[in-house]
C-alpha cells in the first residue's frame, strides 16, 4: 500500500510568460478594471513618494542645517511626516485593491471551473483522479490569486519605482549612479541562479504535498481496513517518510532563500561602499555636496529592494502561468450533453415509456482504439410501458453498463438506445434524466438534512417528503431520529446504516415520480423484513411504469415480465423465470447456486 504519486506528479513548470494564457487571464480581470487601475495609481504615487525622502534629506543637509534655518527644518520634518502618512495610505489602498482584485478573480474562476466540472462526461472522471481536480479548484486558482495580489500588479509598481529612482539618480549625478550600479550584473546573476533553484524546490514541495494529500485521502477513506488489519504503525511509518520528504523540500527552499538574501545584502553594501569611495574625493574638492551623497545612499538602497523583489515575483509569475495552463486545459475539455434544470416531478407526466436497445455495442476504451474490449456486444431488448425487465449475470457481464447508457453517462459506439422510438442522443439530457428514477447499488447521500436528500431538485412540500418516505417504510427510520426530517446526515450519509441509506434512496426515487425506474442491485443492503416492505412499495411504484432492474438476488425478480441473462457482454438467455428454469441453462444454474438446490459430488438427486 504505497501512496499513489504518478497521477499527481504533473507540477513541471513551463515558461515564465505565455502571451496566449495572459490574454485569457485578462478576460477575468476586465470586469474589475477599476480595481486594477486604482491599484496601479496607488503604486505610481508610492513610487513617486520613494523619491521624496532622499530629496528632503539632501535639502536638510545642504540647505537648512548650514543656514541654521529652524523654520525650514520644521517644514521639512512636517513634510516628511506628511509623506509617511500618504505612503501609509497608498500602501493600504494598493493592498486592498490588489487583494479585492485577486479574490474576485478567484471567485469567478472557481465558479466557472465547478460549473464546467459538473458538465463533463463521466468518462472524464474515470480518467482523472479526484485529488487532481480538487487541486485545480484550490491551489491552482490560489496561484493566480498570488499573481494578482503580489505578482503582476506589484511587479509593475516595482518597475515604475526602479525607473523613477534610476531617472532621478542619473539626472542628479551620472558618475555616482554608475558607481552604485556597478554591482547590478552580479545581482542579476545571483537572482538568475536563485530563480532556477527556487523553481525546482517549489516544484518538489508541490509534488510532495500532493503525495501527502493522496496518502491521507486513501488512508482516511479506508480507516476501517487500516484498523481492522492493525496497520496503524506501518501506515504511520509511511506517512512519516512522506512527511520527511516534504520537510526536506521545504528546508531546501529555506536554504536557497537563506543564501540569496545575504548575497543581495552584501552586493548592496558593496554598491553603497563604491558610491562613498567615488563620492569622497569630489566632496573633498567641493564638487559634490554631502547632502547629495546622503540622498544617493538612500536612493541606492531603495533601488536594490524592488530589484531583489522582482526575482520572487518572477517565480510567482512562473507558478501562475503553470497553474493557468492546467486550469485552461481543464476548461477546454469538451463538456457532456448540455443540461439546464431537471423538470420537477410535479410538472411532468409519470406515464410509462418504451425503452429499446437495438443491436448495441459498447466499449469503455478511448475513441480510436484499434481493438476495443467490448463490454456490450449486440445487445437488443425492449421494455414496454408497465413492464419489468430484469437483468442478471455474473460480475462484469455488462449489467450496470446498460444503466449507464440509459442515463447517457456514455453513448454506444454501435447501435441505438431509444426512448419512445427516439434515439436517446436526440433527447435533451435534462428531459431524458427527468423521466428516470435511479436507485444505485452504491448509495450516495449528501451531507445535509434528510428532507433535502429526498427532495434533491424536486420542489416537494414537507407532507410530500413524508409521504414518499412512508411508501417505502423509511418513515420508521426518520421517526427514530431526534430531529426527524431535519436530521443532519454526515458525509455520504455516514450517520445512518447502509440499509437505511438504501431506504432513503428509494424514497428519493419515489418522490421523483419517474416514468422509467432503474434499479441497480436495489435491495442488496437491506434485511429480509425491510426487503419485503420495499417489494410491496416497489409493486405500487412500478404499476403503470417501465422498470429495468439489475439483481443479484434472483428471488427478487421472479415476477419480472422478462429476464435477460448476461454473459461476457452478450444476452445469452431471455424469458420468464419458470421458462428459464425449465430450460436448465445459465439462469437455472445461477438460481440453484443461490437457493442451495444443486447436486453435490457423490450424491444423486
C-alpha positions, 0 to 999 in steps of 0.5 A, a space after each residue: 500500500 504505497 501512496 499513489 504519486 504518478 497521477 499527481 506528479 504533473 507540477 513541471 513548470 513551463 515558461 515564465 510568460 505565455 502571451 496566449 494564457 495572459 490574454 485569457 487571464 485578462 478576460 477575468 480581470 476586465 470586469 474589475 478594471 477599476 480595481 486594477 487601475 486604482 491599484 496601479 495609481 496607488 503604486 505610481 504615487 508610492 513610487 513617486 513618494 520613494 523619491 521624496 525622502 532622499 530629496 528632503 534629506 539632501 535639502 536638510 543637509 545642504 540647505 537648512 542645517 548650514 543656514 541654521 534655518 529652524 523654520 525650514 527644518 520644521 517644514 521639512 520634518 512636517 513634510 516628511 511626516 506628511 509623506 509617511 502618512 500618504 505612503 501609509 495610505 497608498 500602501 493600504 489602498 494598493 493592498 486592498 485593491 490588489 487583494 479585492 482584485 485577486 479574490 474576485 478573480 478567484 471567485 469567478 474562476 472557481 465558479 466557472 471551473 465547478 460549473 464546467 466540472 459538473 458538465 463533463 462526461 463521466 468518462 472524464 472522471 474515470 480518467 482523472 483522479 479526484 485529488 487532481 481536480 480538487 487541486 485545480 479548484 484550490 491551489 491552482 486558482 490560489 496561484 493566480 490569486 498570488 499573481 494578482 495580489 503580489 505578482 503582476 500588479 506589484 511587479 509593475 509598481 516595482 518597475 515604475 519605482 526602479 525607473 523613477 529612482 534610476 531617472 532621478 539618480 542619473 539626472 542628479 549625478 551620472 558618475 555616482 549612479 554608475 558607481 552604485 550600479 556597478 554591482 547590478 550584473 552580479 545581482 542579476 546573476 545571483 537572482 538568475 541562479 536563485 530563480 532556477 533553484 527556487 523553481 525546482 524546490 517549489 516544484 518538489 514541495 508541490 509534488 510532495 504535498 500532493 503525495 501527502 494529500 493522496 496518502 491521507 485521502 486513501 488512508 482516511 477513506 479506508 480507516 476501517 481496513 487500516 484498523 481492522 488489519 492493525 496497520 496503524 504503525 506501518 501506515 504511520 511509518 509511511 506517512 512519516 517518510 512522506 512527511 520527511 520528504 516534504 520537510 526536506 523540500 521545504 528546508 531546501 527552499 529555506 536554504 536557497 532563500 537563506 543564501 540569496 538574501 545575504 548575497 543581495 545584502 552584501 552586493 548592496 553594501 558593496 554598491 553603497 561602499 563604491 558610491 562613498 569611495 567615488 563620492 569622497 574625493 569630489 566632496 573633498 574638492 567641493 564638487 559634490 555636496 554631502 547632502 547629495 551623497 546622503 540622498 544617493 545612499 538612500 536612493 541606492 538602497 531603495 533601488 536594490 529592494 524592488 530589484 531583489 523583489 522582482 526575482 520572487 515575483 518572477 517565480 510567482 509569475 512562473 507558478 501562475 502561468 503553470 497553474 493557468 495552463 492546467 486550469 485552461 486545459 481543464 476548461 477546454 475539455 469538451 463538456 457532456 450533453 448540455 443540461 439546464 434544470 431537471 423538470 420537477 416531478 410535479 410538472 411532468 407526466 409519470 406515464 410509462 415509456 418504451 425503452 429499446 436497445 437495438 443491436 448495441 455495442 459498447 466499449 469503455 476504451 478511448 475513441 480510436 482504439 484499434 481493438 476495443 474490449 467490448 463490454 456490450 456486444 449486440 445487445 437488443 431488448 425492449 421494455 414496454 410501458 408497465 413492464 419489468 425487465 430484469 437483468 442478471 449475470 455474473 460480475 462484469 457481464 455488462 449489467 450496470 453498463 446498460 444503466 449507464 447508457 440509459 442515463 447517457 453517462 456514455 453513448 454506444 459506439 454501435 447501435 441505438 438506445 431509444 426512448 419512445 422510438 427516439 434515439 436517446 442522443 436526440 433527447 435533451 439530457 435534462 428531459 431524458 434524466 427527468 423521466 428516470 428514477 435511479 436507485 444505485 447499488 452504491 448509495 450516495 447521500 449528501 451531507 445535509 438534512 434528510 428532507 433535502 436528500 429526498 427532495 434533491 431538485 424536486 420542489 416537494 412540500 414537507 407532507 410530500 417528503 413524508 409521504 414518499 418516505 412512508 411508501 417505502 417504510 423509511 418513515 420508521 427510520 426518520 421517526 427514530 431520529 431526534 430531529 426527524 426530517 431535519 436530521 443532519 446526515 454526515 458525509 455520504 450519509 455516514 450517520 445512518 446504516 447502509 440499509 437505511 441509506 438504501 431506504 432513503 434512496 428509494 424514497 428519493 426515487 419515489 418522490 421523483 415520480 419517474 416514468 422509467 425506474 432503474 434499479 441497480 442491485 436495489 435491495 442488496 443492503 437491506 434485511 429480509 423484513 425491510 426487503 419485503 416492505 420495499 417489494 410491496 412499495 416497489 409493486 405500487 411504484 412500478 404499476 403503470 411504469 417501465 422498470 429495468 432492474 439489475 439483481 443479484 438476488 434472483 428471488 427478487 425478480 421472479 415476477 419480472 415480465 422478462 429476464 435477460 441473462 448476461 454473459 461476457 457482454 452478450 444476452 445469452 438467455 431471455 424469458 420468464 423465470 419458470 421458462 428459464 428454469 425449465 430450460 436448465 441453462 445459465 439462469 437455472 444454474 445461477 438460481 440453484 447456486 443461490 437457493 442451495 438446490 444443486 447436486 453435490 459430488 457423490 450424491 444423486 438427486 
